[in-house]
Amino acid sequence: MNTVRRGATALAAATVLLGTGAAGAAGAATTAPSPTPSAVTIPDGLYGTGDPTYDGVWRQSYAFLAQRATGFQPADKAVDWLLGQQCADGSFSAFRADAGTPCDAKTLRDTNATAIAVQGLRAVRKQSASPETIDKAVKAGSDWLRTVQNKDGGWGYSPGGASDANSTSVVVGALAATGVRPGSFTSAEGRTPYDALLSFALPCSDKEGPGAFAYQPDKAGKLVANADATAAATLAGLGKSVVATKASPDQPPVCNDLSKPAIERASLNGASYLAKALAKTGHLTLPPMPGATDTTEQPDVGNTADAVVALAASGASKEAKPALEWLEKNSAAWAKGSPAAYAQLILAARATETDPREFGTADLVEQLNATGPAPKTPDTSASSTSDDEGGFDIWWIIGIGTVVGVGIGFLVSGRKK
């Protein structure tokens, strides 16, 4: 998710829960302005120098994932800071300025922050000062996510909120990181996260967004293509998360509808939509904000990086490469000083087998590490992609003849991490 938009979503969710406005988090994902910075002291151990009110846990966790993916272990005090953000019930909010005060009914618990924190903590477990403490925190976070799963199998940004593709997808990433098969994680009515994601999938016959995913149905119940949601749901439907790597063999993205919807086919359809969207300019675009005097669409750097990961993970690395090259030339100003942004770019580079230390003219690894406490000595033998860091293998076969217009079956494999 675009790091600025993620903060805006948190702001909108807080506004709704506090009863100070009517805008929903779904709208915030595409139209809300960036949150206004406040005078917040940056805690010792936290990555970044910007206001952490709406993204503290998110950016810390993303930084952990990118560091482990490049062989670095975060400093103990950075891990301790994230652990200290967890509520007693296992949940996380976007940021708690006073972590010493217990969470209560007024604490704005957040499924996205909880799910990404579970992934970040799981990734740093092996070389942490106390793996047992990490295990307890990860289990508590996963257990809390189960308690707030909606009847349709998905999750909304806030507990009890309507399910959306992005929130459901980040939770799928957390489940996969802890070795839980998302398809077995059922709601009280027997629905899975994949059932929820399929409800957001547009058919290939849709004229405006063939194969895409919507964030949520609009007020009229219509599904509208959303590139951010599509990148997230494509990964989740393939049983993967933001640390996904290149899938083999390469396969050109094609959109085909099955007589009976299947999540793996919907994910490949999502990849087809992303490939076509990127082919136009080499990047995704942001619509102008409501009321803006400049109505020109702007490049969406963050979601372009996410789309690169989704395409590579689906076997469409060839289609992802031009966008990766565009990012190498155009992402520096957008990413400057942002740990989450550096992390997104590192993961996009890694997914396409590009060296993040030679990303255009930038060393992304050095830039990320400079935004927080100095990490421990690199140890690539224990990176977050190793077998003992959780997750599991899954093989999906879409049989010959079941994919309309394709003469052979697809074999898609990948780490559920």
C-alpha positions in Angstrom: 0.0 0.0 0.0 1.2 3.5 -0.8 2.8 4.7 2.5 1.1 8.1 2.4 -2.3 6.6 1.6 -1.9 4.1 4.4 -1.5 6.9 6.9 -4.6 8.6 5.4 -6.6 5.4 5.8 -5.6 5.3 9.5 -6.7 8.9 9.9 -10.1 8.3 8.3 -10.6 5.2 10.5 -9.9 7.2 13.6 -12.2 9.9 12.4 -15.1 7.5 12.0 -14.5 5.7 15.3 -14.4 8.9 17.2 -17.6 10.1 15.5 -16.1 13.3 14.1 -16.8 12.7 10.4 -18.6 10.5 8.0 -15.8 9.6 5.6 -15.0 5.9 5.6 -11.6 4.1 5.4 -12.5 2.8 2.0 -12.7 6.3 0.6 -9.5 7.2 2.4 -7.6 4.5 0.5 -8.0 6.5 -2.7 -9.0 10.1 -1.9 -8.1 11.2 1.6 -5.5 13.9 2.1 -2.3 13.1 4.0 -2.6 13.4 7.7 -1.5 16.6 9.3 1.7 16.1 11.4 1.5 16.8 15.1 4.1 17.5 17.7 5.0 13.9 18.6 8.4 13.0 20.1 10.1 10.2 18.1 10.7 7.3 20.5 14.1 5.8 20.8 14.2 2.6 18.7 11.6 3.8 16.1 12.6 4.0 12.5 12.1 7.3 10.7 11.8 10.9 11.9 8.3 11.8 10.6 5.2 11.9 12.8 4.4 8.2 13.7 0.8 8.8 14.7 -0.7 7.0 11.8 2.1 4.7 10.6 4.6 4.0 13.5 3.9 0.3 13.7 3.5 -0.1 10.0 6.8 1.5 9.0 8.7 -0.3 11.8 7.4 -3.7 10.7 8.0 -3.0 7.0 11.6 -2.0 7.9 12.1 -5.3 9.7 10.8 -7.3 6.7 13.2 -5.5 4.3 16.2 -5.8 6.6 15.7 -9.5 7.1 15.3 -9.9 3.4 18.7 -8.4 2.9 20.4 -10.3 5.7 20.3 -7.6 8.5 18.9 -8.1 12.0 17.3 -5.0 13.6 18.8 -3.7 16.8 17.3 -5.2 20.0 15.9 -1.8 21.0 14.0 -1.5 17.7 12.5 -4.9 18.3 11.7 -4.0 21.9 9.9 -0.8 20.7 7.6 -2.8 18.4 6.9 -5.4 21.1 6.0 -2.6 23.5 3.3 -1.3 21.1 1.3 -4.5 21.5 -1.9 -4.4 23.6 -2.5 -7.1 26.2 -5.2 -8.7 24.0 -2.6 -9.2 21.2 -3.7 -6.3 19.0 -1.7 -3.3 17.8 -2.8 0.2 16.9 -1.1 2.5 14.4 1.0 4.1 17.2 0.7 4.5 20.9 2.7 7.4 22.2 2.4 6.2 25.8 3.0 2.5 25.6 3.3 2.2 29.3 -0.5 2.9 29.7 -2.6 -0.2 29.1 -4.9 -0.3 26.1 -8.5 0.3 26.9 -11.8 0.6 25.0 -10.7 3.9 23.6 -7.5 2.5 22.0 -8.0 2.4 18.2 -7.0 -1.2 17.4 -6.0 -1.8 13.8 -6.1 -5.0 11.9 -3.5 -3.8 9.4 -1.0 -2.7 12.0 -1.5 -6.0 13.9 -1.1 -8.2 10.8 2.1 -6.4 9.6 3.5 -6.4 13.1 3.0 -10.2 13.2 4.9 -10.5 10.0 7.7 -8.2 11.1 8.2 -9.9 14.4 8.1 -13.3 13.0 10.8 -12.3 10.5 13.2 -11.1 13.2 12.6 -14.0 15.6 15.6 -16.2 15.1 18.3 -13.6 16.0 16.2 -11.7 18.5 17.3 -11.4 22.2 14.3 -13.5 23.2 12.7 -15.8 20.6 10.2 -17.0 23.2 9.0 -13.4 23.7 8.5 -13.0 19.9 6.6 -16.3 19.7 4.2 -15.2 22.4 3.6 -11.8 20.7 3.1 -13.4 17.3 0.6 -15.9 18.7 -1.3 -13.3 20.6 -1.5 -11.1 17.5 -2.7 -14.0 15.3 -5.2 -15.1 17.9 -6.6 -11.5 18.1 -7.0 -11.4 14.3 -9.1 -14.5 14.5 -11.4 -12.9 17.0 -12.2 -10.0 14.7 -12.6 -11.9 11.5 -15.9 -10.9 9.8 -18.6 -13.4 8.9 -17.7 -13.1 5.2 -14.2 -14.4 6.0 -12.4 -11.1 5.6 -11.3 -8.2 7.7 -11.9 -4.4 7.7 -9.3 -1.9 8.7 -10.9 -1.5 12.2 -12.6 -4.4 14.1 -16.2 -4.7 13.1 -15.7 -2.6 9.9 -16.8 -4.0 6.5 -14.2 -6.2 4.9 -11.9 -4.8 2.3 -9.4 -6.3 -0.1 -6.3 -4.6 1.4 -7.0 -5.4 5.1 -7.9 -9.0 4.2 -4.7 -9.3 2.1 -2.3 -8.1 4.8 -3.9 -10.5 7.3 -3.4 -13.3 4.8 0.3 -12.4 4.8 0.4 -12.7 8.5 -1.3 -16.1 8.5 1.1 -17.4 5.9 4.1 -16.0 7.8 3.0 -18.0 10.8 2.4 -21.3 8.9 -1.4 -21.1 8.9 -3.1 -21.9 5.6 -5.4 -19.0 4.9 -7.9 -21.4 3.3 -8.3 -23.1 6.7 -8.8 -19.9 8.7 -12.6 -19.8 8.7 -15.2 -17.4 10.2 -18.1 -18.4 12.4 -20.1 -19.1 9.2 -17.4 -21.2 7.6 -16.1 -18.5 5.2 -12.4 -18.1 4.4 -10.3 -15.0 3.6 -10.3 -16.3 0.0 -14.1 -16.2 -0.1 -13.9 -12.5 0.9 -11.2 -11.7 -1.7 -13.3 -13.4 -4.4 -16.2 -11.1 -3.6 -14.0 -8.1 -4.6 -12.8 -9.6 -7.9 -14.0 -8.1 -11.2 -14.6 -10.5 -14.1 -12.5 -10.3 -17.3 -15.6 -9.0 -19.1 -15.6 -5.8 -17.1 -14.9 -3.0 -19.5 -13.1 -0.6 -17.1 -11.1 -3.1 -14.9 -11.0 -6.6 -16.4 -9.5 -9.0 -13.8 -8.9 -6.3 -11.2 -9.9 -6.3 -7.5 -12.0 -3.5 -5.9 -11.1 -2.2 -2.4 -14.8 -2.5 -1.4 -18.1 -2.2 -3.3 -19.1 1.5 -3.7 -22.2 3.0 -2.2 -24.3 1.5 -5.0 -22.8 -1.9 -4.5 -20.6 -1.7 -7.7 -17.1 -3.0 -7.8 -14.6 -0.5 -9.1 -11.1 -1.5 -10.1 -8.4 -0.4 -7.7 -4.8 -0.9 -8.4 -3.7 -0.8 -4.8 -6.3 -3.5 -3.8 -5.4 -5.5 -6.9 -1.7 -5.7 -6.1 -2.4 -6.7 -2.5 -5.1 -9.3 -3.4 -3.0 -10.8 -6.2 -0.3 -11.6 -3.7 -2.7 -12.8 -1.0 -4.6 -15.0 -3.5 -1.3 -16.7 -4.4 -0.7 -17.4 -0.7 2.1 -14.8 -0.6 2.9 -11.5 1.1 5.1 -8.5 0.5 8.3 -10.5 0.9 7.4 -12.7 -2.1 10.1 -13.6 -4.6 10.1 -14.3 -8.3 8.0 -17.3 -9.4 9.2 -19.8 -12.0 8.6 -20.5 -14.7 7.7 -17.1 -16.3 4.2 -17.0 -17.7 2.6 -14.1 -19.6 -0.4 -12.7 -17.6 -3.7 -13.6 -19.1 -7.2 -12.9 -17.9 -9.6 -15.8 -18.0 -12.8 -16.5 -16.1 -13.7 -19.9 -14.8 -17.2 -21.3 -14.6 -16.6 -21.6 -10.9 -14.5 -18.7 -9.4 -11.2 -19.8 -7.9 -8.8 -17.6 -5.9 -5.7 -18.6 -7.8 -7.3 -17.8 -11.1 -8.5 -14.5 -9.8 -5.0 -13.7 -8.7 -3.6 -14.4 -12.1 -6.4 -12.2 -13.6 -5.3 -9.5 -11.2 -1.7 -9.8 -12.5 -3.1 -9.3 -16.0 -4.8 -6.1 -15.0 -1.7 -4.8 -13.3 0.5 -5.6 -16.4 -1.8 -3.7 -18.7 -2.0 -0.7 -16.3 1.8 -0.5 -16.0 2.3 -0.9 -19.8 0.7 2.5 -20.4 3.3 4.7 -18.7 5.6 2.3 -16.8 3.9 3.2 -13.5 0.5 3.4 -11.8 -1.2 6.8 -11.3 -3.0 8.6 -8.5 -6.2 10.5 -9.3 -6.3 14.2 -8.2 -7.5 14.8 -4.6 -11.0 16.3 -4.2 -10.9 20.1 -4.5 -7.3 20.1 -5.8 -6.6 22.9 -8.3 -4.2 20.7 -10.2 -6.3 17.9 -11.8 -3.4 16.1 -13.4 -2.9 12.5 -12.4 0.4 11.9 -10.6 2.6 8.8 -10.5 1.8 6.4 -7.7 5.3 5.3 -6.7 4.3 3.1 -3.7 1.7 1.1 -5.5 3.9 0.8 -8.5 6.4 -0.9 -6.2 3.7 -3.2 -4.8 2.6 -4.1 -8.4 6.1 -5.1 -9.3 6.2 -7.5 -6.4 2.7 -8.9 -7.3 3.7 -9.4 -11.0 7.0 -11.1 -10.2 5.3 -13.4 -7.7 2.7 -14.4 -10.3 5.4 -15.4 -12.8 5.2 -12.1 -14.8 8.6 -10.8 -14.1 9.1 -9.8 -17.7 6.1 -7.4 -17.4 7.3 -6.1 -14.1 10.8 -5.2 -15.3 9.9 -1.9 -17.1 8.1 -0.6 -14.0 11.1 -1.6 -11.8 13.4 0.4 -14.2 11.0 3.3 -13.9 11.2 3.1 -10.1 15.0 3.1 -10.3 14.9 6.5 -12.1 12.0 8.2 -10.4 11.5 7.1 -6.8 14.3 8.9 -4.9 12.4 12.0 -4.0 9.3 10.1 -3.0 11.3 7.7 -0.7 13.6 10.2 0.9 13.8 9.7 4.6 10.9 7.2 4.7 11.7 3.7 6.1 8.5 2.2 4.7 9.2 3.6 1.3 12.8 2.3 1.2 11.4 -1.1 2.4 8.9 -1.2 -0.4 11.5 -0.5 -3.0 13.9 -3.0 -1.5 11.2 -5.7 -1.7 10.4 -4.7 -5.3 14.0 -5.0 -6.3 14.4 -8.4 -4.5 11.3 -9.8 -6.2 12.8 -9.0 -9.6 16.3 -10.3 -8.6 17.6 -6.7 -8.8 20.4 -5.6 -6.3 18.8 -3.1 -3.9 22.3 -1.8 -3.2 22.6 -0.6 -6.8 19.1 0.7 -7.3 19.7 3.3 -10.0 22.2 5.5 -8.2 21.0 4.6 -4.7 22.0 2.0 -2.1 18.5 1.3 -0.6 19.8 -1.0 2.1 22.1 1.7 3.4 19.4 4.3 3.2 16.9 2.2 5.1 19.4 1.2 7.8 20.3 4.9 8.3 16.6 5.7 9.3 16.8 3.9 12.6 19.1 2.2 15.2 22.2 0.6 13.6 21.3 -3.1 12.8 23.3 -6.1 13.8 26.0 -7.6 11.6 24.5 -9.0 8.4 23.9 -12.8 8.4 22.3 -13.9 5.1 22.3 -17.5 6.4 19.4 -16.6 8.6 17.4 -14.2 6.4 13.7 -14.0 6.6 13.4 -16.3 3.6 14.9 -19.3 5.3 12.8 -22.4 6.1 13.2 -21.9 9.9 11.6 -18.5 9.8 8.1 -19.9 9.3 5.7 -20.2 6.4 5.2 -23.2 4.2 5.2 -24.3 0.6 2.1 -24.6 -1.5 1.6 -25.8 -5.0 -1.5 -24.9 -7.0 -2.3 -26.6 -10.3 -4.9 -25.2 -12.6 -5.6 -28.2 -14.8 -5.5 -28.5 -18.5 -8.7 -27.4 -20.0 -9.9 -25.5 -16.9 -8.4 -22.2 -18.0 -10.4 -20.9 -21.0 -8.1 -19.9 -23.9 -5.0 -21.5 -22.5 -3.8 -24.7 -23.9 -1.7 -25.9 -20.9 -2.2 -25.8 -17.2 -0.4 -23.3 -14.9 1.9 -24.5 -12.2 2.3 -21.7 -9.6 4.5 -22.2 -6.6 5.8 -20.0 -3.9 6.6 -19.4 -0.3 3.5 -18.5 1.8 5.4 -15.7 3.5 
